Structure formats: C-alpha cells, structure tokens
Amino acid sequence: MIKPIVKNKLRITRHKRNRKNISGTSTVPRLYIFKSLKNLYVNLVDDKSGNTLISVSTLKTDTSDIVNEIVKKADILGIKKLVFDKSGYKFHGRIKIIADELRSKGLNF
C-alpha cells in the first residue's frame, strides 16, 4: 500500500532546505510568513540575535492592513531591505500579494 502524501510535511522539508541558505540580521531582517487555514502571520526576524523585530497577523487586521503595518514599523526601525522567506509555500495567492505590495511600498528584497 502506498503511503499518503502529507502536504505540510513536504512544505516543512522545503522550508528547512531553504533556511540553510538564508538568514536575517538586524539591518537586513528575514521576512517570515506562516499561513494557517484562517490567518496569516508575518514576522521580521533577526537570526543573529534570535529576536523577532516586527510581528503582524490577520487576527486583528485585514491582509491589506498587514503590509501597511509592516512598512510603518520598518520605517521606525530604519529597515529598507529584507530577506524574503516564503516558508516552503508556493509564491502565489496571499504570499505573492504581500510580496508585491511590500515592494511597491519601498521595501527591497
């Protein structure tokens, strides 16, 4: 009998493979995205010190408001450049919308 494919396990494998090559610093943090079935979580992480610099989710705001909050908080911290970590997800849908809006607002990655 063939074992069923578990999509989340495959996503975690892709995420681990990508994380070997990318990391964030305090000047160029890593933009980390996590999707649940209902909500979306976006964090800016400094991997050198292990701190989360900015954390925003759709628990209280809409998807379009996430981008505005990230840009506002990144300007306060003086962040203009990011390392994009899509966490093993495909680059489409909500992840692509967030990435395109962040680029249009002036953040580079």
N, C-alpha and C positions, 0 to 999 in steps of 0.2 A: 504494500500500500504506500502511496506517495504522501509525504508529509505536507500539510497545508502551508502555504506561504504566509508568513506573518509580516505585514507591511511595515509596522512600527519597528520590528527588529531589523529589517533591511535599511530603514531610514537611520537608525542608530549606527549601523555599520558604516553607512555613507558619511554620517556626521563625524565619527571617530577618525575615518580616513582623511577627511578634510581638515580636521583640527590639528593633525600632525604638522600641517604646513602654515597655519595662520595663528596669529596671536595679537593681542592688543596691548598698547602701552598707555600711559596717562595722556600723552599728546595725540596719539592715534589709537583710540579705543576700538574694540571689536563690537560691532553691532550684531547682537544675538537675537534671533527670532524663535519663538516657540508657539506652535498652534495647538490648541485643544479643539474639540469639536465645536465649542461655543465661543471661545475667546481667543484673543491674540495677545502675546506678551512680547515686548521689545525692550531689550536691555543694552546699555553701553557698558562694557566690561573692560577693566584694566587687568590683564592677565599677569602682569609682572608683580603687582601687589595683591592680586586676588580680590579686588574691590569692584562692586557694581557702582558705576558713576551715576547712571540715569536708569530709571525703571518706569515704564509706562505700560498700561494694559487696557483692554477694552472692557474691563469690569465696570468702570465708571464712565468711560468716554466712548465715542464712536471711532471707527477706523481712521477717518479723515482727521479727527482731532489728535490722534496719536502722533502724526507727523508734525503738527504744529507744536505740540508739547515738547517733542524731542528737539526740534530746531530751537525753540525758545530756551530750553535748559542747556543745550550745547553752546549757544551763544554766551550764556552766563559763564560757562566753564572755559570758553575760548577754543572750542573744538571746531575745526573746519574740515578735517579729513578723518575717514573711518575705514575700518577693515570690515567688509560685509561677510557675515556668516549666516547662510541660509539654513543651517542645521540639518542638512540632508534632505530638505524638501525641494520639490521642483520649483524652478524660477517662473512661476505663473500665478495668476489669481491674486490673492491678498498680498503675497510677498512681493510680487512684481509691482503692484500698485504702490506699496510703501516705498520700495526702492526708487521708483520713478519720481514720486513726489519729493523724496528727500534730495534727489539730485536736482530737481527743479527749484528747490528752496535754497540751494547753495552748498550742500554738504557733498564732499567728493569721496568716492570710493571706487 
